[in-house]
Amino acid sequence: MSVLAHVCRSCAHPMDWHDARNRGYTTCRCCHDGSGDPDPVPTLLPTTSWPSGIREGLWQPGSLRNAGTMHATRTCSCEGCREAAGGLTIREHPVATGRMEGSSSR
């Protein structure tokens, strides 16, 4: 599922890679030492299904991901993420729940 995330302006990784429990999964120095420079503007990290390559849905801000696993996380629900999720257009994300600019009624 696609997600809105705040990325680090130093290394461009999602900020949750800087969390202590995730540091063992990357060799990135910035992520490893926990120092990050989070971009306050969220970035859409789209995903596609395999093998068809269809764009997947968007986790809404505040959603629990990977429930019941050691990798469970909650998506960011800051005002910026809520606004971005509500403002996505169909061109930016085909299964967005926001306004559907450029869509046709045909």
MMTF fields as JSON, N, C-alpha, C and O atoms, coordinates in Angstrom:
{
  "mmtfVersion": "1.0.0",
  "mmtfProducer": "UNKNOWN",
  "numBonds": 423,
  "numAtoms": 424,
  "numGroups": 106,
  "numChains": 1,
  "numModels": 1,
  "chainsPerModel": [1],
  "groupsPerChain": [106],
  "chainIdList": ["A"],
  "bondAtomList": [4, 2, 8, 6, 12, 10, 16, 14, 20, 18, 24, 22, 28, 26, 32, 30, 36, 34, 40, 38, 44, 42, 48, 46, 52, 50, 56, 54, 60, 58, 64, 62, 68, 66, 72, 70, 76, 74, 80, 78, 84, 82, 88, 86, 92, 90, 96, 94, 100, 98, 104, 102, 108, 106, 112, 110, 116, 114, 120, 118, 124, 122, 128, 126, 132, 130, 136, 134, 140, 138, 144, 142, 148, 146, 152, 150, 156, 154, 160, 158, 164, 162, 168, 166, 172, 170, 176, 174, 180, 178, 184, 182, 188, 186, 192, 190, 196, 194, 200, 198, 204, 202, 208, 206, 212, 210, 216, 214, 220, 218, 224, 222, 228, 226, 232, 230, 236, 234, 240, 238, 244, 242, 248, 246, 252, 250, 256, 254, 260, 258, 264, 262, 268, 266, 272, 270, 276, 274, 280, 278, 284, 282, 288, 286, 292, 290, 296, 294, 300, 298, 304, 302, 308, 306, 312, 310, 316, 314, 320, 318, 324, 322, 328, 326, 332, 330, 336, 334, 340, 338, 344, 342, 348, 346, 352, 350, 356, 354, 360, 358, 364, 362, 368, 366, 372, 370, 376, 374, 380, 378, 384, 382, 388, 386, 392, 390, 396, 394, 400, 398, 404, 402, 408, 406, 412, 410, 416, 414, 420, 418],
  "bondOrderList": [1, 1, 1, 1, 1, 1, 1, 1, 1, 1, 1, 1, 1, 1, 1, 1, 1, 1, 1, 1, 1, 1, 1, 1, 1, 1, 1, 1, 1, 1, 1, 1, 1, 1, 1, 1, 1, 1, 1, 1, 1, 1, 1, 1, 1, 1, 1, 1, 1, 1, 1, 1, 1, 1, 1, 1, 1, 1, 1, 1, 1, 1, 1, 1, 1, 1, 1, 1, 1, 1, 1, 1, 1, 1, 1, 1, 1, 1, 1, 1, 1, 1, 1, 1, 1, 1, 1, 1, 1, 1, 1, 1, 1, 1, 1, 1, 1, 1, 1, 1, 1, 1, 1, 1, 1],
  "groupList": [{"groupName": "MET", "atomNameList": ["N", "CA", "C", "O"], "elementList": ["N", "C", "C", "O"], "formalChargeList": [0, 0, 0, 0], "bondAtomList": [1, 0, 2, 1, 3, 2], "bondOrderList": [1, 1, 2], "singleLetterCode": "M", "chemCompType": "L-PEPTIDE LINKING"}, {"groupName": "SER", "atomNameList": ["N", "CA", "C", "O"], "elementList": ["N", "C", "C", "O"], "formalChargeList": [0, 0, 0, 0], "bondAtomList": [1, 0, 2, 1, 3, 2], "bondOrderList": [1, 1, 2], "singleLetterCode": "S", "chemCompType": "L-PEPTIDE LINKING"}, {"groupName": "VAL", "atomNameList": ["N", "CA", "C", "O"], "elementList": ["N", "C", "C", "O"], "formalChargeList": [0, 0, 0, 0], "bondAtomList": [1, 0, 2, 1, 3, 2], "bondOrderList": [1, 1, 2], "singleLetterCode": "V", "chemCompType": "L-PEPTIDE LINKING"}, {"groupName": "LEU", "atomNameList": ["N", "CA", "C", "O"], "elementList": ["N", "C", "C", "O"], "formalChargeList": [0, 0, 0, 0], "bondAtomList": [1, 0, 2, 1, 3, 2], "bondOrderList": [1, 1, 2], "singleLetterCode": "L", "chemCompType": "L-PEPTIDE LINKING"}, {"groupName": "ALA", "atomNameList": ["N", "CA", "C", "O"], "elementList": ["N", "C", "C", "O"], "formalChargeList": [0, 0, 0, 0], "bondAtomList": [1, 0, 2, 1, 3, 2], "bondOrderList": [1, 1, 2], "singleLetterCode": "A", "chemCompType": "L-PEPTIDE LINKING"}, {"groupName": "HIS", "atomNameList": ["N", "CA", "C", "O"], "elementList": ["N", "C", "C", "O"], "formalChargeList": [0, 0, 0, 0], "bondAtomList": [1, 0, 2, 1, 3, 2], "bondOrderList": [1, 1, 2], "singleLetterCode": "H", "chemCompType": "L-PEPTIDE LINKING"}, {"groupName": "CYS", "atomNameList": ["N", "CA", "C", "O"], "elementList": ["N", "C", "C", "O"], "formalChargeList": [0, 0, 0, 0], "bondAtomList": [1, 0, 2, 1, 3, 2], "bondOrderList": [1, 1, 2], "singleLetterCode": "C", "chemCompType": "L-PEPTIDE LINKING"}, {"groupName": "ARG", "atomNameList": ["N", "CA", "C", "O"], "elementList": ["N", "C", "C", "O"], "formalChargeList": [0, 0, 0, 0], "bondAtomList": [1, 0, 2, 1, 3, 2], "bondOrderList": [1, 1, 2], "singleLetterCode": "R", "chemCompType": "L-PEPTIDE LINKING"}, {"groupName": "PRO", "atomNameList": ["N", "CA", "C", "O"], "elementList": ["N", "C", "C", "O"], "formalChargeList": [0, 0, 0, 0], "bondAtomList": [1, 0, 2, 1, 3, 2], "bondOrderList": [1, 1, 2], "singleLetterCode": "P", "chemCompType": "L-PEPTIDE LINKING"}, {"groupName": "ASP", "atomNameList": ["N", "CA", "C", "O"], "elementList": ["N", "C", "C", "O"], "formalChargeList": [0, 0, 0, 0], "bondAtomList": [1, 0, 2, 1, 3, 2], "bondOrderList": [1, 1, 2], "singleLetterCode": "D", "chemCompType": "L-PEPTIDE LINKING"}, {"groupName": "TRP", "atomNameList": ["N", "CA", "C", "O"], "elementList": ["N", "C", "C", "O"], "formalChargeList": [0, 0, 0, 0], "bondAtomList": [1, 0, 2, 1, 3, 2], "bondOrderList": [1, 1, 2], "singleLetterCode": "W", "chemCompType": "L-PEPTIDE LINKING"}, {"groupName": "ASN", "atomNameList": ["N", "CA", "C", "O"], "elementList": ["N", "C", "C", "O"], "formalChargeList": [0, 0, 0, 0], "bondAtomList": [1, 0, 2, 1, 3, 2], "bondOrderList": [1, 1, 2], "singleLetterCode": "N", "chemCompType": "L-PEPTIDE LINKING"}, {"groupName": "GLY", "atomNameList": ["N", "CA", "C", "O"], "elementList": ["N", "C", "C", "O"], "formalChargeList": [0, 0, 0, 0], "bondAtomList": [1, 0, 2, 1, 3, 2], "bondOrderList": [1, 1, 2], "singleLetterCode": "G", "chemCompType": "PEPTIDE LINKING"}, {"groupName": "TYR", "atomNameList": ["N", "CA", "C", "O"], "elementList": ["N", "C", "C", "O"], "formalChargeList": [0, 0, 0, 0], "bondAtomList": [1, 0, 2, 1, 3, 2], "bondOrderList": [1, 1, 2], "singleLetterCode": "Y", "chemCompType": "L-PEPTIDE LINKING"}, {"groupName": "THR", "atomNameList": ["N", "CA", "C", "O"], "elementList": ["N", "C", "C", "O"], "formalChargeList": [0, 0, 0, 0], "bondAtomList": [1, 0, 2, 1, 3, 2], "bondOrderList": [1, 1, 2], "singleLetterCode": "T", "chemCompType": "L-PEPTIDE LINKING"}, {"groupName": "ILE", "atomNameList": ["N", "CA", "C", "O"], "elementList": ["N", "C", "C", "O"], "formalChargeList": [0, 0, 0, 0], "bondAtomList": [1, 0, 2, 1, 3, 2], "bondOrderList": [1, 1, 2], "singleLetterCode": "I", "chemCompType": "L-PEPTIDE LINKING"}, {"groupName": "GLU", "atomNameList": ["N", "CA", "C", "O"], "elementList": ["N", "C", "C", "O"], "formalChargeList": [0, 0, 0, 0], "bondAtomList": [1, 0, 2, 1, 3, 2], "bondOrderList": [1, 1, 2], "singleLetterCode": "E", "chemCompType": "L-PEPTIDE LINKING"}, {"groupName": "GLN", "atomNameList": ["N", "CA", "C", "O"], "elementList": ["N", "C", "C", "O"], "formalChargeList": [0, 0, 0, 0], "bondAtomList": [1, 0, 2, 1, 3, 2], "bondOrderList": [1, 1, 2], "singleLetterCode": "Q", "chemCompType": "L-PEPTIDE LINKING"}],
  "groupTypeList": [0, 1, 2, 3, 4, 5, 2, 6, 7, 1, 6, 4, 5, 8, 0, 9, 10, 5, 9, 4, 7, 11, 7, 12, 13, 14, 14, 6, 7, 6, 6, 5, 9, 12, 1, 12, 9, 8, 9, 8, 2, 8, 14, 3, 3, 8, 14, 14, 1, 10, 8, 1, 12, 15, 7, 16, 12, 3, 10, 17, 8, 12, 1, 3, 7, 11, 4, 12, 14, 0, 5, 4, 14, 7, 14, 6, 1, 6, 16, 12, 6, 7, 16, 4, 4, 12, 12, 3, 14, 15, 7, 16, 5, 8, 2, 4, 14, 12, 7, 0, 16, 12, 1, 1, 1, 7],
  "groupIdList": [1, 2, 3, 4, 5, 6, 7, 8, 9, 10, 11, 12, 13, 14, 15, 16, 17, 18, 19, 20, 21, 22, 23, 24, 25, 26, 27, 28, 29, 30, 31, 32, 33, 34, 35, 36, 37, 38, 39, 40, 41, 42, 43, 44, 45, 46, 47, 48, 49, 50, 51, 52, 53, 54, 55, 56, 57, 58, 59, 60, 61, 62, 63, 64, 65, 66, 67, 68, 69, 70, 71, 72, 73, 74, 75, 76, 77, 78, 79, 80, 81, 82, 83, 84, 85, 86, 87, 88, 89, 90, 91, 92, 93, 94, 95, 96, 97, 98, 99, 100, 101, 102, 103, 104, 105, 106],
  "secStructList": [7, 5, 3, 3, 3, 7, 5, 5, 6, 6, 6, 7, 1, 5, 4, 4, 4, 4, 1, 4, 4, 4, 4, 4, 4, 7, 7, 7, 2, 2, 2, 2, 6, 6, 7, 7, 7, 5, 7, 1, 1, 7, 3, 3, 3, 7, 7, 5, 7, 6, 6, 6, 7, 7, 5, 7, 7, 5, 7, 7, 6, 6, 7, 3, 3, 1, 6, 6, 1, 6, 6, 7, 3, 3, 7, 7, 7, 1, 2, 2, 2, 2, 2, 2, 2, 2, 2, 7, 7, 6, 6, 6, 7, 6, 6, 7, 1, 1, 7, 7, 6, 6, 7, 7, 7, 7],
  "xCoordList": [0.843, 0.0, 0.885, 1.904, 0.478, 1.196, 1.063, 0.121, 2.018, 2.016, 2.586, 3.427, 2.12, 2.726, 3.748, 3.454, 4.943, 5.996, 6.824, 6.92, 7.409, 8.366, 9.734, 10.137, 10.44, 11.761, 12.844, 12.626, 13.995, 15.147, 15.756, 16.006, 15.99, 16.588, 18.071, 18.673, 18.674, 20.094, 20.311, 21.196, 19.506, 19.742, 18.581, 18.724, 17.445, 16.247, 15.519, 14.614, 15.897, 15.166, 13.976, 14.01, 12.915, 11.806, 12.328, 13.238, 11.762, 12.265, 12.152, 12.919, 11.227, 11.139, 12.358, 12.568, 13.162, 14.413, 15.403, 16.355, 15.206, 16.099, 15.736, 16.489, 14.586, 14.179, 15.141, 15.639, 15.394, 16.349, 16.015, 16.92, 14.746, 14.394, 14.6, 14.577, 14.8, 14.996, 16.433, 16.74, 17.296, 18.657, 19.469, 20.399, 19.153, 19.908, 19.625, 20.296, 18.648, 18.264, 18.934, 18.694, 19.759, 20.406, 21.836, 22.159, 22.674, 24.053, 24.212, 25.325, 23.125, 23.164, 23.647, 23.077, 24.692, 25.272, 24.27, 24.16, 23.554, 22.566, 21.486, 21.103, 21.004, 19.979, 20.539, 19.866, 21.774, 22.392, 22.62, 22.408, 23.047, 23.318, 22.075, 22.133, 20.952, 19.692, 19.559, 18.566, 20.558, 20.451, 19.755, 20.2, 18.735, 18.012, 17.498, 17.391, 17.186, 16.643, 15.302, 15.241, 14.225, 12.951, 12.371, 12.319, 11.941, 11.238, 9.823, 9.133, 9.364, 8.023, 6.925, 5.789, 7.245, 6.271, 6.301, 7.356, 5.167, 5.16, 5.379, 5.029, 5.966, 6.222, 5.38, 5.3, 4.754, 3.998, 4.98, 5.742, 4.966, 5.776, 4.826, 4.272, 4.637, 3.663, 4.176, 5.378, 3.261, 3.588, 2.677, 1.607, 3.116, 2.311, 2.209, 3.074, 1.142, 0.952, 1.902, 2.367, 2.171, 3.039, 2.274, 1.625, 2.29, 3.112, 2.412, 3.006, 1.196, 0.428, 0.868, 0.62, 1.508, 1.992, 0.903, 1.09, -0.228, -1.328, -1.03, -0.65, -1.206, -0.963, -1.875, -3.079, -1.302, -2.065, -2.662, -2.291, -3.582, -4.269, -3.349, -2.2, -3.853, -3.086, -3.495, -4.68, -2.502, -2.78, -3.172, -2.423, -4.298, -4.731, -3.901, -3.465, -3.675, -2.914, -3.512, -4.725, -2.634, -3.05, -3.38, -3.782, -3.221, -3.522, -2.428, -1.252, -2.82, -1.871, -1.436, -2.268, -0.128, 0.439, 1.109, 1.691, 1.027, 1.675, 1.247, 2.07, -0.038, -0.565, -0.211, -0.249, 0.129, 0.424, 1.83, 2.149, 2.669, 4.043, 5.015, 4.626, 6.28, 7.278, 7.579, 8.289, 7.04, 7.25, 6.016, 5.895, 5.106, 3.9, 4.264, 5.067, 3.665, 3.869, 2.541, 1.622, 2.453, 1.281, 1.716, 2.726, 0.949, 1.299, 1.135, 0.319, 1.914, 1.898, 0.511, -0.099, 0.043, -1.271, -1.182, -2.136, -0.008, 0.139, -0.769, -1.287, -0.95, -1.82, -1.367, -2.196, -0.045, 0.483, 0.125, -0.221, 0.204, -0.139, -1.641, -2.061, -2.445, -3.899, -4.29, -5.127, -3.689, -3.983, -3.522, -4.235, -2.331, -1.804, -2.682, -2.946, -3.138, -3.992, -5.318, -5.832, -5.863, -7.128, -6.994, -7.977, -5.786, -5.586, -5.017, -4.81, -4.757, -4.223, -5.239, -6.443, -4.744, -5.614, -5.523, -4.597, -6.458, -6.475, -5.227, -4.759, -4.684, -3.467, -2.259, -1.363, -2.226, -1.11, -1.198, -0.186, -2.413, -2.619, -4.004, -5.005, -4.076, -5.352, -6.39, -7.582, -5.988, -6.981, -7.053, -7.417, -6.701, -6.761, -8.204, -9.13, -8.379, -9.719, -10.068, -11.197, -9.105, -9.337, -10.059, -10.731, -9.919, -10.61, -10.095, -8.956, -10.903, -10.6, -10.398, -11.142, -9.419, -9.17, -8.773, -8.034, -9.283, -8.911, -9.631, -9.375, -10.524, -11.247, -12.422, -12.933, -12.82, -13.916, -15.115, -14.97, -16.291, -17.505, -17.906, -18.878, -17.167, -17.486, -17.012, -17.207],
  "yCoordList": [-1.179, 0.0, 1.238, 1.295, 2.213, 3.483, 4.229, 4.005, 5.114, 5.824, 7.225, 7.461, 8.135, 9.466, 9.396, 8.893, 9.895, 9.83, 11.105, 11.783, 11.414, 12.514, 11.893, 10.957, 12.406, 11.867, 12.759, 13.94, 12.174, 12.9, 13.73, 13.222, 14.996, 15.866, 15.575, 16.038, 14.823, 14.476, 13.23, 13.206, 12.196, 10.92, 10.481, 9.514, 11.161, 10.872, 9.589, 9.151, 8.982, 7.822, 8.3, 9.396, 7.478, 7.826, 7.973, 7.252, 8.891, 9.175, 7.975, 7.89, 7.047, 5.901, 4.985, 4.137, 5.129, 4.371, 4.841, 4.122, 6.026, 6.568, 6.093, 6.325, 5.43, 4.905, 3.8, 3.042, 3.717, 2.732, 1.309, 0.525, 0.966, -0.419, -0.749, -1.923, 0.254, 0.02, 0.219, -0.071, 0.693, 1.044, -0.134, 0.056, -1.328, -2.509, -2.942, -3.833, -2.329, -2.736, -1.913, -2.155, -0.959, -0.111, 0.192, 0.179, 0.46, 0.857, 2.372, 2.88, 3.095, 4.547, 5.161, 4.901, 5.967, 6.569, 7.477, 7.449, 8.267, 9.181, 8.406, 8.789, 7.316, 6.495, 5.807, 5.719, 5.319, 4.587, 5.433, 4.96, 6.671, 7.482, 8.223, 8.949, 8.036, 8.621, 10.098, 10.712, 10.681, 12.104, 12.232, 11.65, 12.943, 13.133, 14.549, 15.26, 14.939, 16.268, 16.071, 16.107, 15.861, 15.552, 16.709, 17.849, 16.392, 17.366, 17.47, 16.454, 18.661, 18.79, 18.52, 18.235, 18.603, 18.338, 16.845, 16.322, 16.144, 14.706, 14.394, 15.179, 13.232, 12.73, 11.484, 10.631, 11.367, 10.162, 9.087, 9.277, 7.958, 6.804, 5.76, 4.944, 5.786, 4.884, 3.457, 3.222, 2.521, 1.111, 0.568, 1.115, -0.508, -1.166, -2.648, -3.222, -3.241, -4.668, -5.448, -4.944, -6.658, -7.505, -8.743, -9.309, -9.201, -8.789, -7.793, -7.383, -7.4, -6.573, -5.109, -4.429, -4.62, -3.239, -2.2, -1.042, -2.585, -1.651, -0.855, -1.421, 0.461, 1.332, 0.915, 0.741, 0.756, 0.314, 1.491, 2.644, 1.181, 2.193, 2.906, 2.507, 3.954, 4.798, 4.515, 4.541, 4.244, 4.172, 5.573, 6.523, 5.711, 7.015, 7.426, 6.563, 8.72, 9.181, 8.639, 8.672, 8.144, 7.58, 6.104, 5.537, 5.452, 4.022, 3.157, 3.522, 2.013, 1.043, 0.124, -0.519, 0.062, -0.804, -2.006, -1.888, -3.154, -4.388, -4.75, -5.145, -4.61, -4.917, -6.351, -7.262, -6.535, -7.856, -8.355, -9.507, -7.517, -7.923, -7.024, -5.997, -7.424, -6.585, -5.33, -4.443, -5.248, -4.084, -3.182, -2.348, -3.342, -2.519, -1.05, -0.699, -0.211, 1.236, 1.926, 1.33, 3.157, 3.963, 5.066, 5.731, 5.262, 6.315, 7.665, 7.834, 8.618, 9.958, 10.585, 10.463, 11.238, 11.879, 13.377, 13.998, 13.95, 15.386, 16.133, 15.545, 17.4, 18.203, 18.167, 18.1, 18.212, 18.178, 16.89, 16.919, 15.76, 14.477, 14.372, 13.848, 14.868, 14.83, 15.698, 15.302, 16.876, 17.762, 17.142, 17.205, 16.543, 15.924, 14.762, 14.611, 13.939, 12.799, 13.279, 12.692, 14.328, 14.856, 15.589, 15.757, 16.029, 16.811, 16.042, 16.618, 14.746, 13.975, 13.931, 13.811, 14.027, 13.956, 12.576, 11.821, 12.249, 10.959, 10.784, 9.66, 11.875, 11.769, 11.433, 10.715, 11.946, 11.668, 10.266, 9.587, 9.844, 8.536, 8.025, 8.51, 7.055, 6.604, 6.146, 6.177, 5.727, 5.282, 6.236, 5.84, 7.492, 8.495, 8.72, 8.559, 9.092, 9.352, 10.823, 11.215, 11.642, 13.076, 13.458, 12.631, 14.709, 15.203, 14.487, 14.019, 14.402, 13.616, 14.51, 14.395, 15.399, 16.296, 15.508, 14.527, 15.963, 15.343, 14.046, 13.42, 13.623, 12.383, 12.668, 13.786, 11.663, 11.793, 11.028, 10.015, 11.51, 10.804, 9.747, 9.021, 9.657, 8.66, 7.298, 6.353],
  "zCoordList": [0.0, 0.0, 0.0, 0.688, -0.777, -0.852, 0.474, 1.235, 0.736, 2.013, 1.829, 0.961, 2.648, 2.741, 3.858, 4.943, 3.603, 4.608, 4.584, 3.561, 5.711, 5.782, 5.52, 6.21, 4.536, 4.212, 4.802, 5.071, 4.994, 5.522, 4.398, 3.305, 4.671, 3.653, 3.48, 2.511, 4.389, 4.266, 3.417, 2.562, 3.649, 2.961, 2.066, 1.317, 2.125, 1.328, 1.726, 1.014, 2.844, 3.343, 4.171, 4.731, 4.251, 5.149, 6.582, 6.989, 7.33, 8.676, 9.615, 10.574, 9.377, 10.283, 10.156, 11.024, 9.108, 9.006, 10.056, 10.362, 10.616, 11.628, 13.032, 13.978, 13.172, 14.479, 14.908, 14.075, 16.196, 16.722, 16.288, 16.001, 16.235, 15.899, 14.422, 14.052, 13.574, 12.144, 11.675, 10.519, 12.517, 12.096, 11.601, 10.817, 12.024, 11.605, 10.179, 9.659, 9.544, 8.195, 7.101, 5.918, 7.468, 6.471, 6.894, 8.082, 5.927, 6.221, 6.137, 6.271, 5.92, 5.799, 7.123, 8.182, 7.045, 8.247, 8.96, 10.186, 8.197, 8.765, 9.531, 10.637, 8.931, 9.586, 10.825, 11.852, 10.723, 11.822, 13.059, 14.176, 12.883, 14.067, 14.564, 15.557, 13.866, 14.322, 14.069, 14.457, 13.416, 13.107, 11.762, 10.773, 11.723, 10.482, 10.389, 11.388, 9.189, 8.946, 8.237, 7.008, 9.007, 8.38, 7.576, 8.04, 6.376, 5.552, 6.103, 6.185, 6.485, 7.044, 6.018, 6.396, 4.733, 3.68, 3.36, 3.001, 3.481, 3.213, 1.731, 0.85, 1.492, 0.15, -0.067, 0.817, -1.226, -1.564, -1.99, -2.939, -1.293, -1.649, -2.227, -1.491, -3.554, -4.169, -4.268, -4.386, -4.218, -4.418, -5.508, -5.776, -6.127, -7.156, -6.828, -6.166, -7.303, -7.084, -7.99, -9.012, -7.599, -8.405, -8.78, -7.901, -9.969, -11.096, -12.028, -13.025, -11.74, -12.684, -12.734, -13.73, -11.694, -11.688, -11.502, -11.877, -10.933, -10.69, -9.422, -8.397, -9.503, -8.349, -7.206, -7.397, -6.021, -4.855, -4.107, -4.327, -3.231, -2.44, -1.477, -1.287, -0.875, 0.039, 1.477, 1.809, 2.336, 3.761, 4.2, 3.972, 4.806, 5.286, 6.498, 7.261, 6.69, 7.855, 9.154, 9.363, 10.013, 11.293, 11.248, 12.264, 10.075, 9.926, 10.533, 10.511, 11.072, 11.611, 10.48, 9.839, 10.237, 9.205, 9.858, 10.937, 9.21, 9.685, 11.105, 11.932, 11.373, 12.709, 13.103, 12.275, 14.361, 14.886, 14.577, 14.87, 13.997, 13.709, 14.466, 15.021, 14.48, 15.137, 14.332, 14.806, 13.107, 12.252, 12.2, 11.302, 13.151, 13.177, 13.365, 14.23, 12.549, 12.647, 12.372, 11.81, 12.763, 12.475, 11.526, 11.758, 10.45, 9.5, 10.163, 11.069, 9.705, 10.282, 10.089, 9.027, 11.114, 11.018, 11.282, 11.75, 10.972, 11.17, 10.188, 9.238, 10.421, 9.565, 8.104, 7.196, 7.877, 6.52, 5.796, 4.615, 6.492, 5.876, 5.619, 4.587, 6.552, 6.34, 5.151, 4.341, 5.044, 3.911, 2.601, 1.6, 2.6, 1.378, 0.934, -0.259, 1.875, 1.526, 0.948, -0.005, 1.514, 1.024, -0.289, -1.01, -0.61, -1.82, -2.993, -4.061, -2.822, -3.942, -5.076, -4.847, -6.275, -7.441, -8.054, -7.759, -8.888, -9.558, -10.427, -10.606, -10.969, -11.776, -10.92, -11.365, -9.692, -8.803, -8.228, -8.053, -7.939, -7.334, -7.715, -7.188, -8.62, -9.166, -8.155, -8.46, -6.979, -6.004, -4.811, -3.704, -5.058, -4.001, -3.582, -4.377, -2.329, -1.831, -1.915, -1.619, -2.317, -2.407, -3.682, -4.298, -4.074, -5.259, -6.497, -6.518, -7.499, -8.689, -9.889, -10.863, -9.858, -10.973, -12.206, -12.132, -13.342, -14.598, -14.885, -15.914, -14.008, -14.275, -15.195, -15.259, -15.879, -16.833, -16.32, -15.637, -16.645, -16.221, -17.239, -17.032, -18.332, -19.358, -18.996, -19.76]
}
